[in-house]
Amino acid sequence: MVLIQRILGPAAFAFTFYFTHPAVWGLSLPVAALRMWQGYQPAARGAPYVVAELLVEGGRVLQLALVLAIGGAVSLRQMGSSATWLKILQGAGRMDFQEFVWELVGYALVVGLMNLALAALLQETHVAALLARLGLGALDPLRARQALLLGLKNLFVIPTSVIILFRMLRLV
């Protein structure tokens, strides 16, 4: 039981943290929407794509700063202070190597399973059937699949996997 808790503890923390802080998952919504738009585009070029990319990465940086601020019990305004960063980074000094290795196993399992589940759910035939049921049969199923995959990864997989890593490194 202790081994299971050691392996899955950071993931349980990450999902709880993510879904109990609306500001954190709320920042994932525009990021995921922009990634979906990017994923449906036939080519990654032009000013609109670059602007979308800048907004996505800016949103992600803000989201990660918010996670660290909430986890460190500090305000976003304090994130520019070296004292705040020292406080946040102190946790990394309390890491136990053996525990970290088990947590890394759990990280690989959880993130791997999330990605496998998305790949299984979003097979091109499933997406084509969904588009047909929604009256969106004119959309390209392959591009729609890519858009959905990017959207869901940016909504769930990426933020929670980063929170898991932050927890493993004792930053939150």
C-alpha positions as CSV (number, residue, x, y, z in Angstrom):
1,M,0.0,0.0,0.0
2,V,2.8,2.4,0.8
3,L,4.4,1.6,-2.5
4,I,1.2,2.4,-4.4
5,Q,0.9,5.6,-2.4
6,R,4.5,6.5,-3.2
7,I,4.0,5.8,-6.9
8,L,0.6,7.5,-7.4
9,G,0.7,10.1,-4.6
10,P,2.0,13.0,-6.8
11,A,-0.6,12.2,-9.5
12,A,-3.4,12.2,-7.0
13,F,-2.2,15.5,-5.7
14,A,-1.9,16.9,-9.2
15,F,-5.4,16.0,-10.2
16,T,-6.8,17.3,-7.0
17,F,-4.8,20.5,-7.2
18,Y,-5.7,21.1,-10.8
19,F,-9.5,20.6,-10.5
20,T,-9.9,22.4,-7.2
21,H,-8.3,25.7,-8.5
22,P,-10.5,27.2,-11.1
23,A,-7.9,29.8,-12.1
24,V,-5.4,27.0,-12.9
25,W,-7.7,24.9,-15.1
26,G,-9.4,28.1,-16.4
27,L,-6.1,29.2,-18.0
28,S,-6.1,25.8,-19.8
29,L,-9.3,26.6,-21.6
30,P,-8.0,29.4,-24.0
31,V,-4.7,27.5,-24.3
32,A,-6.5,24.3,-25.4
33,A,-8.8,26.3,-27.7
34,L,-5.9,27.9,-29.5
35,R,-4.1,24.6,-29.7
36,M,-7.2,23.1,-31.3
37,W,-7.3,25.9,-33.8
38,Q,-3.6,25.4,-34.6
39,G,-4.1,21.6,-34.9
40,Y,-6.8,22.0,-37.5
41,Q,-4.8,24.4,-39.7
42,P,-3.4,22.8,-42.8
43,A,0.1,24.4,-42.2
44,A,1.9,26.1,-39.3
45,R,2.7,29.5,-40.8
46,G,1.7,33.1,-41.0
47,A,1.1,35.8,-38.5
48,P,-2.1,34.4,-37.0
49,Y,-0.3,31.1,-36.2
50,V,2.6,33.0,-34.6
51,V,0.3,35.1,-32.5
52,A,-1.6,32.0,-31.4
53,E,1.7,30.3,-30.4
54,L,2.8,33.3,-28.4
55,L,-0.6,33.4,-26.6
56,V,-0.4,29.7,-25.9
57,E,3.1,29.8,-24.4
58,G,2.3,33.0,-22.5
59,G,-0.8,31.4,-21.1
60,R,1.2,28.3,-20.1
61,V,3.9,30.4,-18.4
62,L,1.2,32.3,-16.4
63,Q,-0.5,29.0,-15.5
64,L,2.8,27.5,-14.2
65,A,3.6,30.6,-12.3
66,L,0.1,30.4,-10.8
67,V,0.6,26.8,-9.8
68,L,3.9,27.6,-8.1
69,A,2.4,30.7,-6.4
70,I,-0.6,28.7,-5.0
71,G,1.6,25.8,-4.1
72,G,4.0,28.1,-2.3
73,A,1.2,30.1,-0.7
74,V,2.4,33.3,-2.2
75,S,0.8,35.9,-4.4
76,L,1.6,36.3,-8.1
77,R,3.1,39.7,-7.3
78,Q,5.6,38.1,-5.0
79,M,6.8,35.8,-7.8
80,G,9.3,38.4,-8.9
81,S,11.1,38.3,-5.6
82,S,14.2,36.2,-5.1
83,A,13.1,35.5,-1.5
84,T,9.9,33.9,-2.9
85,W,11.9,31.7,-5.4
86,L,14.2,30.6,-2.6
87,K,11.2,29.6,-0.5
88,I,9.7,27.7,-3.5
89,L,13.0,26.0,-4.4
90,Q,13.7,24.9,-0.8
91,G,11.4,22.0,-1.3
92,A,13.7,20.5,-3.9
93,G,16.4,20.1,-1.1
94,R,14.0,17.8,0.8
95,M,13.8,15.3,-2.0
96,D,14.6,11.6,-1.2
97,F,16.2,9.9,-4.2
98,Q,14.6,6.5,-3.7
99,E,11.2,8.1,-3.3
100,F,11.8,10.2,-6.4
101,V,12.6,7.1,-8.4
102,W,9.3,5.5,-7.4
103,E,7.4,8.7,-8.1
104,L,9.1,8.8,-11.5
105,V,7.7,5.3,-12.2
106,G,4.2,6.6,-11.2
107,Y,4.7,9.6,-13.5
108,A,5.5,7.5,-16.4
109,L,2.6,5.2,-15.7
110,V,0.0,7.9,-15.2
111,V,1.1,10.2,-18.1
112,G,1.6,7.2,-20.4
113,L,-1.9,5.9,-19.6
114,M,-3.5,9.3,-20.2
115,N,-1.8,9.5,-23.6
116,L,-2.8,5.9,-24.4
117,A,-6.4,6.6,-23.5
118,L,-6.5,9.7,-25.7
119,A,-5.0,7.8,-28.6
120,A,-7.6,5.0,-28.1
121,L,-10.5,7.4,-27.8
122,L,-9.5,9.6,-30.7
123,Q,-9.0,7.1,-33.4
124,E,-9.8,8.6,-36.8
125,T,-12.9,6.3,-37.3
126,H,-14.3,7.4,-33.9
127,V,-13.7,11.1,-34.7
128,A,-15.4,10.7,-38.1
129,A,-18.4,9.1,-36.5
130,L,-18.6,11.8,-33.8
131,L,-18.3,14.5,-36.5
132,A,-21.1,12.9,-38.5
133,R,-23.4,12.6,-35.4
134,L,-22.7,16.3,-34.6
135,G,-23.6,17.3,-38.2
136,L,-19.9,18.3,-38.8
137,G,-19.2,15.7,-41.5
138,A,-17.7,18.3,-43.8
139,L,-14.7,18.7,-41.5
140,D,-11.6,16.7,-42.3
141,P,-11.5,13.8,-39.7
142,L,-7.7,13.5,-39.7
143,R,-7.3,17.3,-39.0
144,A,-10.2,17.2,-36.5
145,R,-8.5,14.3,-34.7
146,Q,-5.3,16.3,-34.5
147,A,-7.2,19.3,-33.2
148,L,-9.0,17.3,-30.5
149,L,-5.9,15.5,-29.5
150,L,-4.0,18.8,-29.0
151,G,-6.9,20.4,-27.3
152,L,-7.4,17.6,-24.7
153,K,-3.7,17.2,-24.1
154,N,-3.4,21.0,-23.4
155,L,-6.5,20.9,-21.2
156,F,-5.6,17.8,-19.1
157,V,-2.4,16.0,-19.8
158,I,0.2,18.8,-20.0
159,P,-1.0,20.8,-17.0
160,T,-1.5,17.8,-14.7
161,S,1.8,16.2,-15.8
162,V,3.7,19.5,-15.0
163,I,2.0,19.6,-11.6
164,I,3.0,16.0,-11.0
165,L,6.6,17.0,-11.7
166,F,6.4,20.1,-9.5
167,R,5.1,17.8,-6.7
168,M,7.9,15.3,-7.3
169,L,10.5,18.1,-7.1
170,R,8.7,19.3,-3.9
171,L,8.0,22.7,-5.5
172,V,4.3,22.5,-4.6
